[in-house]
C-alpha cells in the first residue's frame, strides 16, 4: 500500500523507504543496517569495496552475494586482502558465487593496501572516513546521489591510489554507514538511526 511517493507500508504495518520493496533480505538490510553509524574498520572497508562491486548493478544483487564475498575476501580484513596473490586473483575471477570482474577484484586488493596506509596515518579507517561527515544535512528526497562531501572524499581517495571510488559510490557508502541519515522522515527507522548517530558523536567527543 502506498504511503506517499517515496514511502511504502509493509505487511507488518511499518512504513519504510520505498527502495527496499518487499524482498525480505532487503527489508532486513533496510531495518537493521542501512544508515546505522559504523566505526568498525573492517566493516567500513567491506562496504566501500562492495559499493565498488555494485557499480553498474543493483545493491540487492551484491547483497544476495555478500556472504560469499566475505568468504572469498577473507572477511574483508584489509591486512589479509592486501596479501592476495595473482593465483588468488585467478581463482576469484572464476568464482561464480561473486561478481567476476577482474578490474574490481584487483581494485579491492589494491584498495586494501591503501587502507592499511590510511589506518597507519590516521589511527584508523574510521577516523579518516568520518571526517567527511557533513556539518549539516538537508532533508533527503530520495533523489540525491552526489554531495560536495562525497566528491571531496572520492577525490582524496583517488589521490591516495584507490580505485572504483567515484563520488556516487562514495555517497552510497556514506548513506549506508550512517555518515548521513537518508532514511525519509516518515520511515520508521529515521529516528532510531538519528539517535544512534547522536550517540556515536557523543562517544567520539569524549
Buried (B, 14 or more C-beta within 10 A) or exposed (E): EEBEEBBBBBEEEBBBBBBBEEEEEBBEBBBEBBBBBBBEBBBBBBBBBBBBBBBEEEBBEBBEBBEBBBEBBBEBBBEEBBEBEEEBBEEBEEBEEBBEBEEBBBBBBBBBBBBBEBBEEBEBBBBBBBEBBEEEBEEBEEEBEBBEBBBBBBBBBBEBEBBBBBBBBBBBBBBBBBBBBBBBEBBBBBEBBBEBBEEBEEEEEE
